[in-house]
């Protein structure tokens, strides 16, 4: 069996909601804080600032409309094909694992980073805009790689 557009869209929306929830953000921070803050000039300051900064980044890269797992991104191929089949946990897990694997791809990280920087992501932070523009090229690729490399037990539970 293979995923349908509707099944994939439901998975993408549900995972976007889970990824941007308070628990989702805290779980991601547990994974990324070490790798990100090890690179910071002031590790304690990084550990203090990262939760707020990551919550802001998270709302941009994991939102349900345009984010990483958004149906428009996760399910493009399936929604063009539109076939009706039975959803299996394996189909769901295969799709999510492939999507998360893609987070470690350097070209993809550069595209996401460019989209955020070119799209004015840091501009709305006022006095902190320069610090954001300086930190984002370190935080985002490191965080995406750490999330891609993290334990994937959640995938089976989610599916």
GIWO-V554579 format. One record per residue. N is the residue number from 1. PHI is phi in degrees with one decimal (NA if undefined). PSI is psi in radians with two decimals (none if undefined). Layout:
{{N	PHI	PSI} {N	PHI	PSI}}
//
This chain:
{{1	NA	2.67} {2	-127.7	2.76} {3	-66.5	2.51} {4	-94.6	2.94} {5	-58.0	-0.81} {6	-63.8	-0.75} {7	-61.4	-0.84} {8	-63.2	-0.72} {9	-62.1	-0.71} {10	-63.7	-0.79} {11	-61.4	-0.82} {12	-62.2	-0.77} {13	-66.1	-0.82} {14	-61.9	-0.71} {15	-71.2	-0.62} {16	-61.5	-0.76} {17	-63.4	-0.77} {18	-65.4	-0.73} {19	-67.2	-0.51} {20	-97.5	0.00} {21	-73.0	2.91} {22	-57.2	-0.77} {23	-64.6	-0.69} {24	-62.1	-0.82} {25	-63.4	-0.77} {26	-63.9	-0.72} {27	-62.0	-0.71} {28	-65.8	-0.72} {29	-62.0	-0.64} {30	-59.5	-0.63} {31	-78.8	-0.72} {32	-94.1	-0.39} {33	-57.2	-0.83} {34	-57.6	-1.05} {35	-59.6	-0.65} {36	-72.8	-0.86} {37	-75.2	-0.33} {38	-62.1	-0.45} {39	-91.0	-0.16} {40	-79.8	2.55} {41	-62.7	-0.61} {42	-123.9	1.70} {43	-61.5	-0.70} {44	-65.4	-0.71} {45	-64.7	-0.73} {46	-59.2	-0.83} {47	-63.5	-0.52} {48	-77.7	-0.66} {49	-87.0	-0.51} {50	-58.8	-0.74} {51	-55.8	-0.78} {52	-69.3	-0.72} {53	-65.8	-0.77} {54	-65.3	-0.67} {55	-59.4	-0.68} {56	-68.1	-0.80} {57	-61.3	-0.80} {58	-55.3	-0.76} {59	-64.2	-0.42} {60	-86.6	-0.72} {61	-93.5	-0.24} {62	-120.6	0.21} {63	-66.1	2.72} {64	-73.0	-0.30} {65	-87.4	-0.83} {66	-129.0	0.05} {67	-76.2	-3.09} {68	-53.0	-0.85} {69	-95.8	0.07} {70	-56.8	2.45} {71	-50.2	-0.62} {72	-61.2	-0.49} {73	-99.6	-0.74} {74	-74.2	-0.50} {75	-120.6	0.23} {76	-49.7	-0.89} {77	-63.6	-0.69} {78	-71.7	-0.64} {79	-76.6	-0.34} {80	-77.4	-0.62} {81	-80.6	-0.63} {82	44.1	1.38} {83	-120.1	2.67} {84	-106.2	2.00} {85	-141.9	3.04} {86	-85.2	2.32} {87	-75.5	2.28} {88	-118.4	2.75} {89	-62.0	-0.64} {90	-62.8	-0.72} {91	-61.7	-0.78} {92	-61.9	-0.87} {93	-62.9	-0.72} {94	-61.0	-0.77} {95	-64.8	-0.82} {96	-67.9	-0.72} {97	-61.8	-0.72} {98	-63.9	-0.71} {99	-65.9	-0.76} {100	-68.3	-0.66} {101	-56.0	-0.67} {102	-63.7	-0.39} {103	-63.0	-0.45} {104	-83.4	-0.15} {105	-71.9	2.11} {106	-59.7	-0.73} {107	-63.5	-0.67} {108	-65.5	-0.74} {109	-60.2	-0.74} {110	-64.4	-0.71} {111	-63.2	-0.78} {112	-64.3	-0.80} {113	-59.9	-0.83} {114	-61.4	-0.75} {115	-60.8	-0.73} {116	-68.0	-0.86} {117	-65.6	-0.79} {118	-70.2	-0.44} {119	-86.7	0.11} {120	79.4	0.38} {121	-52.1	-0.79} {122	-82.2	-0.35} {123	-58.0	-0.61} {124	-75.7	-0.03} {125	-90.2	0.09} {126	58.1	-2.07} {127	-62.3	-0.42} {128	-91.8	0.06} {129	-59.8	-0.75} {130	-66.4	-0.73} {131	-63.4	-0.68} {132	-62.2	-0.85} {133	-63.8	-0.51} {134	-78.4	-0.69} {135	-81.9	-0.60} {136	-55.1	-0.77} {137	-64.3	-0.32} {138	-93.0	-0.85} {139	-65.5	-0.87} {140	-62.4	-0.96} {141	-62.3	-0.67} {142	-64.3	-0.78} {143	-64.8	-0.77} {144	-63.0	-0.73} {145	-65.4	-0.73} {146	-65.4	-0.71} {147	-65.6	-0.68} {148	-66.8	-0.58} {149	-86.4	-0.19} {150	-70.7	2.84} {151	-53.1	2.43} {152	-109.8	0.37} {153	-55.6	-0.55} {154	-61.2	-0.50} {155	-61.1	-0.87} {156	-63.6	-0.76} {157	-61.4	-0.74} {158	-64.3	-0.80} {159	-70.9	none}}
//
